[in-house]
Amino acid sequence: PSLFTALPATSSARLPAAGPLHNLILFLLLLLPLPSPIPGRNSALAVVSVDSDSALVDFVHRGDVVVALDDIRIASADAWHEYLLHGNPKGESGMGWCIDPVAFLSGPSSCCDVNAAQSADACFTYTTLPEPHLTVERCVDPLPLLVPSAQDAIPTRCSISSAGADTHGSQEGMETPCACVRPRADQQLLRLVLASGEEGAQRVILWRGPRWEVYEQISVSSSRFAWLPLWMSDAFDLFVTYTRTLSFTLFILNLLPLAPLDGAHLLDALLSSTPSTPDVELDDAESGKTRRRKPTWITREGRRVSAAMKRTTQGLVGVGVVLGVLVVLREGMQ
């Protein structure tokens, strides 16, 4: 305390401001994007873990890179969260699959009944008839269509919006009639396009069920440190996140005008300005070359403002603590 009273305002304010300033600088530095030290290696959305009791545990593995969900490219955790929990109708491609219209129209339609028992087939819709208001629904096995087993078995994609009754597909150099079909919206079919291995070989996993279950059963990470091993990248990313949060919290906390914190000393220094007194260097003050002197310009109003701000802050902090305890107790009783 004697040091603060011996130094003029500009010098004494630097001491309590140093701590919050360093916290702010560290917080801002951790916000900067870090370039990858390995050229060509960019961050990607990788699978961190899969629930052991999930049906996907045998098909989705730790380290797999999420390429797309359905026809939507996924490059961040936010996109993963948005699509699985809220859907992304604006990003839908409007693409369907081209199949033989005769085979489609001759298929059964029993699975399209809302009261029908669940079956291996899924209900697909065909709206590319001369009558645009007419939609035909038929049962189709989704696996050969959505997850072909061979490259030559991949069906032709077609646009639902631009398809007409005379839509054609190409097969062995010959044009064949094409029915542009896609799963009905309530069929809950989700295609997960994943890449694995050094070559990034892609594969498609077909999920049938609510999308939010995939979100809960698969944990992903879009770490900026993709050049590190997955376990180290995830741990380092978590460490950076916690350090950034702690630095910003300490920056705000240290600025509060409470007696044990730097904010109280900073407030006193700012309200105790002595413009007529020359600054004393910190080295001189530490070496004892300066003497303790009574501040020449500390107004009564400044003291009142400082005391009022400290009491107000103490009251607000106390109220916040009490409200937090009450909320915790209320949630514990429910």
Rosetta silent file (secondary structure, phi, psi, omega in degrees, C-alpha in Angstrom):
SEQUENCE: PSLFTALPATSSARLPAAGPLHNLILFLLLLLPLPSPIPGRNSALAVVSVDSDSALVDFVHRGDVVVALDDIRIASADAWHEYLLHGNPKGESGMGWCIDPVAFLSGPSSCCDVNAAQSADACFTYTTLPEPHLTVERCVDPLPLLVPSAQDAIPTRCSISSAGADTHGSQEGMETPCACVRPRADQQLLRLVLASGEEGAQRVILWRGPRWEVYEQISVSSSRFAWLPLWMSDAFDLFVTYTRTLSFTLFILNLLPLAPLDGAHLLDALLSSTPSTPDVELDDAESGKTRRRKPTWITREGRRVSAAMKRTTQGLVGVGVVLGVLVVLREGMQ
SCORE:     score description
SCORE:     0.000 S_00000001
   1 L     0.000  -35.944  179.957    0.000    0.000    0.000 S_00000001
   2 H   -63.923  -33.637  179.646    2.840    2.408    0.733 S_00000001
   3 H   -65.628  -40.770 -179.824    4.134    1.969   -2.790 S_00000001
   4 H   -65.110  -35.538 -179.397    0.767    2.908   -4.294 S_00000001
   5 H   -78.232  -24.923 -179.211    0.583    6.081   -2.206 S_00000001
   6 H   -78.141  -29.717 -177.048    4.174    7.047   -2.997 S_00000001
   7 L   -89.474  147.799  173.080    3.755    6.828   -6.744 S_00000001
   8 L   -69.710  173.955 -170.272    1.727    9.255   -8.839 S_00000001
   9 H   -61.218  -45.010 -175.192   -1.382    8.053  -10.627 S_00000001
  10 H   -63.827  -34.848  179.055    0.165    7.172  -13.979 S_00000001
  11 H   -80.063  -43.331 -178.058    2.837    4.991  -12.397 S_00000001
  12 H   -69.304  -25.400  179.484    0.705    3.401   -9.687 S_00000001
  13 L   -73.517  -23.667 -178.521   -2.032    2.524  -12.191 S_00000001
  14 H   -69.518  -31.547 -178.268    0.365    0.436  -14.256 S_00000001
  15 H   -65.983  -54.915  179.198    0.922   -2.079  -11.464 S_00000001
  16 H   -70.640  -21.291 -179.942   -2.689   -3.225  -10.940 S_00000001
  17 H   -81.343  -14.919 -176.143   -3.401   -2.953  -14.684 S_00000001
  18 H   -65.409  -42.673 -178.814   -0.553   -5.302  -15.616 S_00000001
  19 H   -62.072  -56.131  177.743   -2.350   -8.475  -14.511 S_00000001
  20 H   -58.882  -35.011 -179.802   -5.631   -7.913  -16.403 S_00000001
  21 H   -64.834  -42.334  178.313   -3.693   -6.691  -19.441 S_00000001
  22 H   -66.334  -36.834  176.125   -1.649   -9.888  -19.635 S_00000001
  23 H   -63.509  -40.301  179.320   -4.813  -11.967  -19.259 S_00000001
  24 H   -66.907  -41.984  179.379   -6.423  -10.058  -22.126 S_00000001
  25 H   -62.489  -43.334  178.718   -3.359  -10.445  -24.354 S_00000001
  26 H   -63.474  -40.903  177.943   -3.260  -14.204  -23.719 S_00000001
  27 H   -61.334  -44.872 -179.231   -6.979  -14.493  -24.483 S_00000001
  28 H   -67.912  -36.402  178.094   -6.597  -12.609  -27.786 S_00000001
  29 H   -65.021  -38.061 -179.597   -3.561  -14.671  -28.797 S_00000001
  30 H   -74.145  -12.366  175.275   -5.462  -17.917  -28.242 S_00000001
  31 H   -82.086  -17.921 -177.078   -8.232  -16.635  -30.518 S_00000001
  32 L   -70.901  139.292  175.823   -5.862  -16.398  -33.474 S_00000001
  33 L   -70.031  135.911 -179.985   -6.009  -19.275  -35.984 S_00000001
  34 L   -96.486  122.728  178.467   -2.859  -21.363  -35.940 S_00000001
  35 L   -69.867  148.611  178.885   -1.529  -22.343  -39.383 S_00000001
  36 L   -73.418  132.245  179.249   -0.681  -25.977  -39.933 S_00000001
  37 L   -73.320  -11.411  179.610    3.091  -26.603  -39.940 S_00000001
  38 L  -107.029  115.392 -178.442    2.587  -29.336  -42.551 S_00000001
  39 L   -58.863  139.117  176.934    1.589  -27.975  -45.989 S_00000001
  40 L    86.110   -6.599  179.228   -1.659  -29.371  -47.323 S_00000001
  41 L  -100.739  107.133  178.547   -2.925  -30.547  -43.945 S_00000001
  42 L  -105.690  162.288  178.242   -6.020  -28.618  -42.972 S_00000001
  43 L   -67.172  149.082 -178.653   -8.274  -29.137  -40.005 S_00000001
  44 L  -142.818  161.470  178.147  -11.086  -31.621  -40.503 S_00000001
  45 L   -86.857  108.426 -174.890  -14.072  -32.889  -38.588 S_00000001
  46 E  -111.279  151.224  176.856  -12.903  -36.179  -37.127 S_00000001
  47 E   -77.774  124.559  179.956  -14.704  -38.820  -35.103 S_00000001
  48 E   -93.740  -42.456 -179.357  -13.427  -38.807  -31.533 S_00000001
  49 E  -158.665  158.179  176.183  -15.585  -41.552  -30.024 S_00000001
  50 E  -130.904  133.933  179.889  -18.659  -43.704  -30.620 S_00000001
  51 L   -55.629  136.452 -176.794  -20.916  -44.962  -27.839 S_00000001
  52 L   -65.241  -27.083 -179.904  -20.171  -48.589  -27.071 S_00000001
  53 L   -96.065   12.352 -179.551  -23.865  -49.514  -27.110 S_00000001
  54 L   -84.157  148.384  175.729  -24.550  -47.743  -30.409 S_00000001
  55 L   -68.998  -13.605 -178.493  -25.497  -49.639  -33.555 S_00000001
  56 L   -91.072   -3.650 -171.916  -22.851  -47.564  -35.350 S_00000001
  57 L   -63.489  -28.528 -179.487  -19.920  -48.753  -33.238 S_00000001
  58 L   -87.321   -6.349 -174.969  -18.954  -51.464  -35.764 S_00000001
  59 L  -118.017  -28.753  178.875  -19.154  -49.132  -38.762 S_00000001
  60 L  -110.933  128.073 -173.543  -17.855  -45.767  -37.552 S_00000001
  61 L  -119.667  155.433  177.279  -14.365  -45.735  -36.074 S_00000001
  62 L   -61.199  130.956 -178.904  -12.285  -43.291  -34.115 S_00000001
  63 L    99.229  -13.451  175.931  -10.275  -41.129  -36.490 S_00000001
  64 L   -62.858  142.737  179.029  -12.722  -41.296  -39.395 S_00000001
  65 E   -99.404  128.158  178.752  -13.171  -37.946  -41.128 S_00000001
  66 E   -78.750  118.675 -179.939  -16.730  -36.757  -41.719 S_00000001
  67 E   -94.725  -47.627 -176.183  -17.028  -35.714  -45.364 S_00000001
  68 E  -157.684  157.730  168.862  -20.770  -35.192  -45.796 S_00000001
  69 E  -118.507  117.793 -169.999  -24.204  -35.887  -44.394 S_00000001
  70 L    56.692 -124.262  179.548  -26.524  -36.831  -47.236 S_00000001
  71 L  -102.044   11.893 -176.718  -25.531  -34.366  -49.985 S_00000001
  72 E  -100.814  120.324  176.996  -24.368  -31.631  -47.584 S_00000001
  73 E   -68.801  134.437 -177.814  -20.633  -31.174  -47.145 S_00000001
  74 L  -116.961  119.065 -177.765  -19.684  -30.996  -43.467 S_00000001
  75 L  -124.652   -0.657 -177.746  -16.522  -29.110  -42.557 S_00000001
  76 L  -148.896  162.040  177.581  -17.136  -27.918  -39.000 S_00000001
  77 H   -66.268  -31.029  178.068  -18.706  -28.984  -35.730 S_00000001
  78 H   -65.172  -41.735  178.225  -21.306  -26.229  -36.130 S_00000001
  79 H   -65.751  -38.900  176.088  -22.451  -27.669  -39.468 S_00000001
  80 H   -60.412  -48.515 -179.903  -22.613  -31.147  -37.899 S_00000001
  81 H   -62.696  -45.385 -175.795  -24.720  -29.814  -35.019 S_00000001
  82 H   -64.440  -43.819 -175.002  -27.005  -27.757  -37.279 S_00000001
  83 H   -72.556  -40.773 -175.653  -27.790  -30.537  -39.741 S_00000001
  84 H   -77.397  -30.528 -176.688  -28.377  -33.331  -37.239 S_00000001
  85 H  -100.128  -28.102 -175.886  -30.423  -31.331  -34.737 S_00000001
  86 H  -123.135  -10.058 -175.193  -32.181  -28.745  -36.873 S_00000001
  87 L    74.618  169.474 -178.701  -31.910  -29.964  -40.447 S_00000001
  88 L  -144.037   68.238 -175.573  -30.730  -27.796  -43.289 S_00000001
  89 H   -61.299  -31.317 -179.726  -33.545  -27.342  -45.797 S_00000001
  90 H   -70.331  -25.126 -178.860  -31.831  -24.391  -47.489 S_00000001
  91 H   -94.530   -0.788  179.273  -28.767  -26.505  -48.128 S_00000001
  92 L   -62.028  137.286 -176.846  -30.627  -29.499  -49.534 S_00000001
  93 L   -79.222  -19.893 -177.269  -29.409  -30.296  -53.037 S_00000001
  94 L    70.715   21.864 -178.688  -32.805  -31.449  -54.316 S_00000001
  95 E   -94.599  145.826  176.003  -31.107  -34.414  -55.973 S_00000001
  96 E  -123.544 -166.147 -179.406  -32.687  -37.822  -56.431 S_00000001
  97 E  -121.083  138.447 -176.540  -31.705  -41.188  -57.884 S_00000001
  98 E   -92.771  118.624  177.744  -32.450  -42.354  -61.399 S_00000001
  99 E  -132.172  170.342 -179.992  -34.012  -45.823  -61.632 S_00000001
 100 L   -66.137  121.058 -178.192  -36.085  -47.750  -64.146 S_00000001
 101 H   -64.658  -32.632  179.974  -39.628  -46.311  -64.035 S_00000001
 102 H   -65.885  -44.812  179.341  -41.208  -49.635  -64.986 S_00000001
 103 H   -65.514  -37.157 -179.884  -39.474  -51.438  -62.123 S_00000001
 104 H   -67.510  -48.392 -175.710  -40.379  -48.645  -59.731 S_00000001
 105 H   -69.076  -23.095  179.370  -44.063  -48.442  -60.677 S_00000001
 106 L   -86.609   -2.312 -179.093  -44.461  -52.215  -60.520 S_00000001
 107 L   -78.884  167.208  179.635  -43.166  -52.361  -56.962 S_00000001
 108 L   -74.118  165.379  178.300  -45.318  -52.679  -53.823 S_00000001
 109 L  -130.206   13.181 -175.735  -46.542  -49.698  -51.824 S_00000001
 110 H   -64.147  -35.022 -177.587  -47.464  -51.390  -48.553 S_00000001
 111 H   -71.542  -13.867 -179.660  -44.545  -49.863  -46.621 S_00000001
 112 H   -80.094   -9.830  176.242  -45.755  -46.359  -47.519 S_00000001
 113 L   -70.775  130.810 -177.364  -48.777  -46.782  -45.264 S_00000001
 114 L   -63.459  -23.383 -179.849  -48.200  -44.773  -42.091 S_00000001
 115 L   -95.636    2.984 -177.628  -49.635  -47.643  -40.038 S_00000001
 116 L   -73.352  150.431  177.067  -47.524  -50.315  -41.726 S_00000001
 117 L   -69.540  153.488 -178.452  -45.006  -52.314  -39.722 S_00000001
 118 L   -67.002  136.536 -179.298  -41.355  -51.428  -40.175 S_00000001
 119 L  -133.817  174.712  179.474  -39.685  -53.301  -43.013 S_00000001
 120 L   -70.578  -25.507  178.798  -36.340  -53.398  -44.783 S_00000001
 121 L   -79.937  158.739  176.185  -37.785  -51.365  -47.652 S_00000001
 122 E  -123.920  153.733 -178.194  -38.263  -47.614  -47.513 S_00000001
 123 E   -84.023  119.682  177.282  -40.939  -45.488  -49.118 S_00000001
 124 E  -110.288  149.005 -179.316  -39.650  -43.545  -52.134 S_00000001
 125 E  -112.701  147.176  179.435  -41.564  -40.874  -54.028 S_00000001
 126 E  -129.277  113.012 -176.028  -41.689  -40.229  -57.772 S_00000001
 127 L  -118.005   15.454 -177.644  -42.966  -36.815  -58.851 S_00000001
 128 L   -98.430   48.721  177.563  -41.676  -36.628  -62.420 S_00000001
 129 L   -98.953  165.730  176.932  -44.967  -37.511  -64.101 S_00000001
 130 L   -56.618  -30.996  176.524  -46.802  -35.414  -66.717 S_00000001
 131 L   -94.310  103.818 -174.241  -49.099  -34.314  -63.912 S_00000001
 132 L   -64.761  -20.869 -179.427  -46.752  -32.444  -61.533 S_00000001
 133 L   -81.154   -8.680 -175.731  -49.291  -32.541  -58.731 S_00000001
 134 L   -94.888  128.487  178.287  -49.330  -36.341  -58.787 S_00000001
 135 L  -122.379  128.277  179.251  -46.856  -38.209  -56.581 S_00000001
 136 E  -104.469  134.876  179.940  -46.403  -41.962  -56.726 S_00000001
 137 E  -117.329  132.908  178.823  -45.034  -43.831  -53.720 S_00000001
 138 E  -141.313  158.571  179.259  -43.435  -47.251  -53.887 S_00000001
 139 E   -87.661  128.649 -178.821  -41.350  -49.471  -51.622 S_00000001
 140 E  -135.753  139.871  173.881  -37.668  -49.678  -52.559 S_00000001
 141 L   -70.853  116.432 -173.432  -34.715  -51.346  -50.865 S_00000001
 142 H   -74.788  -22.992 -174.803  -32.575  -48.297  -49.963 S_00000001
 143 H   -62.652  -52.578  179.765  -29.233  -50.088  -49.615 S_00000001
 144 H   -62.829  -25.788 -176.453  -28.502  -50.835  -53.310 S_00000001
 145 H   -85.551  -46.993 -175.286  -29.669  -47.343  -54.215 S_00000001
 146 H   -91.045  -27.619 -179.424  -28.096  -45.198  -51.498 S_00000001
 147 L  -129.855   73.669 -179.347  -25.113  -47.397  -50.598 S_00000001
 148 L   -65.081  144.100 -176.541  -24.021  -49.243  -53.762 S_00000001
 149 L   -82.761  -19.122 -178.916  -21.552  -52.061  -53.165 S_00000001
 150 L  -134.430  156.760 -177.558  -19.534  -51.473  -56.335 S_00000001
 151 H   -63.876  -37.873 -178.290  -18.438  -48.439  -58.308 S_00000001
 152 H   -76.480   -7.295  179.922  -20.233  -49.560  -61.454 S_00000001
 153 H   -96.407    2.169 -179.417  -23.449  -50.017  -59.471 S_00000001
 154 L   -68.696  120.848 -179.153  -23.723  -46.341  -58.474 S_00000001
 155 L   -71.915  157.062  178.307  -27.037  -45.065  -59.874 S_00000001
 156 L   -70.770  136.661  175.751  -27.242  -41.841  -61.842 S_00000001
 157 E   -86.731  149.426 -179.120  -28.178  -38.769  -59.831 S_00000001
 158 E  -141.773  158.262 -179.055  -30.950  -36.521  -61.097 S_00000001
 159 E   -93.586  125.927  179.159  -32.492  -33.206  -60.118 S_00000001
 160 L   -66.791  -39.404 -174.364  -35.982  -33.323  -58.660 S_00000001
 161 L   -70.830  -32.986 -176.533  -36.707  -29.703  -59.539 S_00000001
 162 L  -103.417   -1.333 -177.665  -35.698  -29.957  -63.198 S_00000001
 163 L   -74.112  144.877  177.175  -36.760  -33.542  -63.886 S_00000001
 164 L  -126.995 -174.999 -177.870  -39.615  -34.116  -66.266 S_00000001
 165 L   -67.314  -23.411 -177.620  -41.565  -37.046  -67.538 S_00000001
 166 L  -102.540   24.074  178.934  -38.990  -37.629  -70.258 S_00000001
 167 L   -59.904  137.863 -178.088  -35.976  -37.660  -67.945 S_00000001
 168 E  -128.369  152.473  173.711  -33.311  -40.044  -69.237 S_00000001
 169 E  -120.581  163.128 -177.138  -30.222  -41.645  -67.818 S_00000001
 170 E  -107.548  131.240  179.741  -27.145  -42.965  -69.556 S_00000001
 171 E  -148.711  115.010  179.777  -26.168  -46.594  -69.321 S_00000001
 172 L    56.188   40.859  176.174  -23.611  -48.287  -71.620 S_00000001
 173 L    76.494    5.244 -179.078  -23.926  -45.490  -74.160 S_00000001
 174 E  -119.025  141.664  176.988  -27.684  -45.851  -74.475 S_00000001
 175 E   -83.874  129.773 -179.951  -30.337  -43.515  -73.178 S_00000001
 176 E  -124.563  148.942  176.885  -32.857  -45.209  -70.928 S_00000001
 177 E   -58.800  147.643 -174.844  -36.005  -43.805  -69.291 S_00000001
 178 L  -133.480  129.834  170.723  -35.377  -42.536  -65.791 S_00000001
 179 E  -102.428  115.375 -178.218  -37.636  -42.160  -62.784 S_00000001
 180 E   -85.388  105.505 -174.016  -36.103  -39.563  -60.466 S_00000001
 181 E  -118.559  160.354  173.943  -36.978  -40.819  -56.991 S_00000001
 182 E  -155.150  158.135 -178.570  -35.956  -39.976  -53.462 S_00000001
 183 E   -62.991  145.709  174.831  -36.914  -41.184  -49.962 S_00000001
 184 L   -66.393  149.232 -170.989  -40.023  -39.730  -48.437 S_00000001
 185 H   -59.123  -32.043 -175.872  -39.195  -37.142  -45.766 S_00000001
 186 H   -85.985    7.397 -177.426  -40.546  -39.227  -42.877 S_00000001
 187 H   -81.141  -13.144  174.761  -38.399  -42.278  -43.688 S_00000001
 188 L    55.333   51.214  175.303  -35.518  -40.985  -41.520 S_00000001
 189 E  -102.454  131.107 -178.553  -32.722  -42.112  -43.816 S_00000001
 190 E  -132.854  126.968  176.948  -29.326  -40.498  -43.302 S_00000001
 191 E  -100.317  120.198  175.655  -26.198  -41.104  -45.359 S_00000001
 192 E  -100.763  115.778  177.821  -22.910  -40.591  -43.518 S_00000001
 193 E   -97.947  115.271 -175.500  -20.006  -40.162  -45.918 S_00000001
 194 E  -119.597  152.689  175.508  -16.762  -40.933  -44.083 S_00000001
 195 E  -124.232  140.468 -178.630  -13.117  -41.010  -45.112 S_00000001
 196 E  -145.428  162.514  179.572  -10.448  -43.133  -43.466 S_00000001
 197 L    80.643  167.913 -179.400   -6.858  -44.163  -44.001 S_00000001
 198 L   -66.141  -31.595 -179.870   -3.967  -42.180  -45.412 S_00000001
 199 L   -83.029   -8.290  178.367   -5.486  -42.224  -48.895 S_00000001
 200 L    69.736   37.121  179.337   -8.815  -40.947  -47.590 S_00000001
 201 E   -62.862  130.804 -176.066  -10.906  -43.761  -49.027 S_00000001
 202 E   -96.875  147.157  174.953  -14.557  -42.830  -48.697 S_00000001
 203 E  -142.783  159.742 -176.945  -17.424  -45.059  -47.674 S_00000001
 204 E  -116.171  129.016  175.498  -21.115  -44.488  -47.050 S_00000001
 205 E  -110.417  126.651  179.652  -22.948  -45.557  -43.898 S_00000001
 206 E   -99.291  120.925  178.641  -26.744  -45.611  -44.082 S_00000001
 207 E  -109.297  133.234  177.256  -28.523  -44.775  -40.837 S_00000001
 208 E  -118.974  107.741 -177.658  -32.234  -45.321  -40.389 S_00000001
 209 L   156.595 -178.261  179.588  -33.618  -43.468  -37.416 S_00000001
 210 L   -62.018  142.398 -179.575  -33.761  -40.002  -35.859 S_00000001
 211 H   -67.683  -32.671 -176.906  -30.819  -37.780  -36.713 S_00000001
 212 H   -64.688  -23.650  176.864  -30.418  -36.607  -33.134 S_00000001
 213 H   -67.434  -36.921  175.797  -29.453  -40.154  -32.133 S_00000001
 214 H   -63.489  -40.512  179.500  -26.426  -39.933  -34.433 S_00000001
 215 H   -63.013  -38.895 -178.174  -25.511  -36.627  -32.803 S_00000001
 216 H   -77.598  -29.152 -173.605  -25.690  -38.168  -29.324 S_00000001
 217 H   -91.005  -19.478 -178.664  -23.880  -41.400  -30.205 S_00000001
 218 E  -118.816  125.338  175.664  -20.963  -39.960  -32.196 S_00000001
 219 E  -101.447  130.738 -178.314  -18.576  -37.363  -30.779 S_00000001
 220 E  -123.159  162.532  179.145  -16.640  -35.297  -33.314 S_00000001
 221 E  -143.720  131.402  175.907  -13.919  -32.674  -33.094 S_00000001
 222 L  -106.495   56.545 -175.886  -12.908  -29.994  -35.573 S_00000001
 223 L   -62.997  144.637  175.436   -9.550  -29.358  -33.946 S_00000001
 224 L   -76.983   -9.432 -175.248   -7.225  -26.780  -35.470 S_00000001
 225 L  -106.955   57.622 -176.584   -4.312  -29.106  -34.696 S_00000001
 226 L   -68.354  -15.775 -179.310   -5.033  -31.773  -37.311 S_00000001
 227 L   -78.924   -8.991  176.826   -1.288  -32.392  -37.752 S_00000001
 228 L   -91.651  160.066  170.673   -1.142  -33.952  -34.275 S_00000001
 229 L   -56.209  151.792 -171.558   -2.290  -37.466  -33.382 S_00000001
 230 H   -58.055  -45.246 -177.507   -6.027  -37.519  -32.752 S_00000001
 231 H   -66.238  -37.950  179.048   -5.815  -38.111  -28.997 S_00000001
 232 H   -72.390  -37.628  178.801   -3.170  -35.410  -28.579 S_00000001
 233 H   -62.822  -43.594 -179.645   -5.017  -32.996  -30.851 S_00000001
 234 H   -65.858  -41.777  179.468   -8.229  -33.375  -28.869 S_00000001
 235 H   -67.222  -40.675  179.450   -6.419  -32.938  -25.533 S_00000001
 236 H   -67.389  -39.214  178.052   -4.469  -29.921  -26.792 S_00000001
 237 H   -64.359  -39.743  177.441   -7.610  -28.334  -28.209 S_00000001
 238 H   -65.865  -40.056  178.153   -9.358  -28.844  -24.866 S_00000001
 239 H   -62.587  -43.899  179.507   -6.387  -27.322  -23.029 S_00000001
 240 H   -64.100  -40.486  179.892   -6.418  -24.246  -25.291 S_00000001
 241 H   -63.129  -45.691  179.736  -10.180  -23.847  -24.831 S_00000001
 242 H   -65.893  -40.923  179.707   -9.927  -23.994  -21.037 S_00000001
 243 H   -64.548  -40.695  178.325   -6.931  -21.636  -20.977 S_00000001
 244 H   -63.706  -44.132  179.302   -8.731  -19.135  -23.188 S_00000001
 245 H   -64.750  -42.318 -179.848  -11.849  -19.249  -21.006 S_00000001
 246 H   -66.243  -38.975 -179.872   -9.818  -18.930  -17.802 S_00000001
 247 H   -63.934  -44.083  179.824   -7.802  -15.996  -19.160 S_00000001
 248 H   -68.148  -36.254  178.146  -10.910  -14.037  -20.111 S_00000001
 249 H   -64.524  -43.681  178.569  -12.540  -14.866  -16.761 S_00000001
 250 H   -66.568  -33.919  177.028   -9.502  -13.631  -14.840 S_00000001
 251 H   -60.835  -46.050  179.157   -9.420  -10.484  -16.982 S_00000001
 252 H   -69.562  -42.764 -176.305  -13.001   -9.631  -15.980 S_00000001
 253 H   -64.394  -41.590 -177.705  -12.549  -10.758  -12.367 S_00000001
 254 H   -69.831  -18.266  178.329   -9.389   -8.722  -11.779 S_00000001
 255 L   -85.918   -8.475  178.443  -11.102   -5.557  -12.981 S_00000001
 256 L   -68.401  134.216 -179.680  -13.806   -5.780  -10.323 S_00000001
 257 L   -77.618   64.745  175.399  -13.333   -3.058   -7.676 S_00000001
 258 L  -109.983  146.983 -170.887  -13.079   -5.485   -4.764 S_00000001
 259 L   -52.058  -45.971 -176.021  -10.504   -5.026   -2.031 S_00000001
 260 L   -76.998   -9.782 -171.522   -8.344   -8.131   -2.673 S_00000001
 261 L  -100.941  165.606 -179.865   -8.296   -7.649   -6.464 S_00000001
 262 H   -66.007  -25.495 -177.768   -6.332   -5.391   -8.796 S_00000001
 263 H   -61.867  -34.527  179.049   -9.484   -3.543   -9.767 S_00000001
 264 H   -66.717  -44.877  178.607   -9.718   -1.825   -6.378 S_00000001
 265 H   -66.749  -37.213  178.873   -6.143   -0.517   -6.577 S_00000001
 266 H   -65.718  -39.518  178.579   -6.652    0.525  -10.203 S_00000001
 267 H   -64.824  -43.862  178.487   -9.795    2.448   -9.276 S_00000001
 268 H   -62.203  -38.466 -179.239   -8.019    4.237   -6.412 S_00000001
 269 H   -67.666  -39.449 -179.672   -5.135    5.137   -8.703 S_00000001
 270 H   -69.882  -30.863  179.726   -7.424    6.543  -11.374 S_00000001
 271 L   -90.329    2.196 -177.357   -9.347    8.614   -8.818 S_00000001
 272 L  -120.520   41.433 -177.184   -6.154    9.842   -7.139 S_00000001
 273 L   -68.439  141.787  177.111   -4.540   11.687  -10.012 S_00000001
 274 L  -128.977   80.268 -174.122   -1.850   14.281   -9.150 S_00000001
 275 L   -64.549  -24.151 -177.400   -1.158   16.170  -12.357 S_00000001
 276 L   -83.288  -10.819 -176.526    1.175   18.697  -10.722 S_00000001
 277 L   -99.134  126.916  179.756    3.511   16.043   -9.332 S_00000001
 278 L   -66.682  150.852  179.955    6.134   14.560  -11.686 S_00000001
 279 L   -67.761  147.762  175.271    6.143   10.802  -12.145 S_00000001
 280 L  -108.414  128.962 -178.740    8.549    8.712  -10.126 S_00000001
 281 L   -64.683  146.985 -178.954   10.206    5.838  -11.942 S_00000001
 282 H   -63.730  -35.695  179.237    9.396    2.354  -10.656 S_00000001
 283 H   -63.232  -38.663  178.193   13.097    1.517  -10.329 S_00000001
 284 H   -67.347  -37.759  179.911   13.592    4.499   -8.041 S_00000001
 285 H   -67.562  -39.106 -179.229   10.598    3.510   -5.944 S_00000001
 286 H   -71.873  -29.291 -179.512   11.821   -0.073   -5.562 S_00000001
 287 L   -85.693   -1.674  177.608   15.328    1.053   -4.623 S_00000001
 288 L    84.192   13.252 -179.480   14.012    3.365   -1.908 S_00000001
 289 L   -78.486   -8.864  177.553   15.037    6.607   -3.597 S_00000001
 290 L  -109.513  158.186  179.887   11.574    7.991   -3.181 S_00000001
 291 L  -114.286  152.915  177.867    9.855    8.831    0.031 S_00000001
 292 L   -71.436  129.977  179.138    6.320    8.192    1.076 S_00000001
 293 L  -135.700  153.749  179.150    4.286   11.327    0.730 S_00000001
 294 L   -75.484  132.367  179.127    0.698   12.171    1.177 S_00000001
 295 L   -55.734  138.867 -176.700   -1.173   12.575   -2.132 S_00000001
 296 L   -86.888  -14.831 -176.684   -1.619   16.213   -2.965 S_00000001
 297 L  -144.576   77.537  171.734   -4.909   15.848   -4.834 S_00000001
 298 L  -118.545  105.558 -175.684   -7.348   13.260   -3.535 S_00000001
 299 L   -78.490  156.550  177.055  -10.747   14.818   -3.537 S_00000001
 300 H   -64.353  -35.321  178.675  -13.505   13.928   -1.208 S_00000001
 301 H   -65.816  -37.541  178.090  -15.727   13.159   -4.203 S_00000001
 302 H   -62.142  -41.870  177.770  -13.161   10.698   -5.521 S_00000001
 303 H   -63.777  -40.015 -179.923  -13.161    8.824   -2.229 S_00000001
 304 H   -65.041  -43.481  179.208  -16.939    8.722   -2.219 S_00000001
 305 H   -62.328  -44.025  179.831  -17.091    7.401   -5.763 S_00000001
 306 H   -61.718  -46.634 -179.864  -14.499    4.726   -4.995 S_00000001
 307 H   -64.643  -40.127 -179.443  -16.293    3.604   -1.825 S_00000001
 308 H   -65.486  -42.416  179.785  -19.679    3.588   -3.560 S_00000001
 309 H   -65.617  -38.402  178.884  -18.420    1.496   -6.480 S_00000001
 310 H   -66.475  -43.950  179.127  -16.771   -0.996   -4.139 S_00000001
 311 H   -65.236  -40.442  179.220  -19.907   -1.383   -2.023 S_00000001
 312 H   -63.112  -43.749  179.219  -22.098   -1.726   -5.118 S_00000001
 313 H   -63.635  -42.792  177.896  -19.833   -4.392   -6.583 S_00000001
 314 H   -60.812  -41.041  178.713  -19.769   -6.304   -3.300 S_00000001
 315 H   -65.179  -43.339 -179.973  -23.552   -6.190   -3.159 S_00000001
 316 H   -65.126  -41.608  177.661  -23.973   -7.393   -6.745 S_00000001
 317 H   -63.153  -42.400  178.221  -21.492  -10.220   -6.232 S_00000001
 318 H   -62.296  -43.667  178.026  -23.281  -11.244   -3.031 S_00000001
 319 H   -63.073  -40.754  178.839  -26.676  -11.232   -4.745 S_00000001
 320 H   -62.592  -40.639  178.387  -25.256  -13.268   -7.626 S_00000001
 321 H   -64.683  -44.100  179.740  -23.846  -15.876   -5.246 S_00000001
 322 H   -62.632  -44.521  179.182  -27.143  -16.150   -3.362 S_00000001
 323 H   -63.756  -39.025  177.713  -29.142  -16.511   -6.594 S_00000001
 324 H   -62.827  -42.127  178.054  -26.726  -19.147   -7.859 S_00000001
 325 H   -63.874  -41.378  179.588  -27.095  -21.163   -4.654 S_00000001
 326 H   -64.144  -39.882  178.820  -30.892  -20.899   -4.840 S_00000001
 327 H   -64.482  -42.672  178.868  -30.929  -22.108   -8.454 S_00000001
 328 H   -63.435  -43.716  179.137  -28.730  -25.083   -7.581 S_00000001
 329 H   -64.460  -38.381  179.662  -30.912  -25.980   -4.606 S_00000001
 330 H   -66.020  -42.950  178.327  -34.072  -25.672   -6.700 S_00000001
 331 H   -67.305  -33.421  178.735  -32.716  -27.942   -9.421 S_00000001
 332 H   -69.950  -26.988 -179.956  -31.563  -30.432   -6.805 S_00000001
 333 H   -82.829  -17.136 -179.078  -35.036  -30.620   -5.281 S_00000001
 334 L   -80.122    0.000    0.000  -36.753  -31.307   -8.612 S_00000001
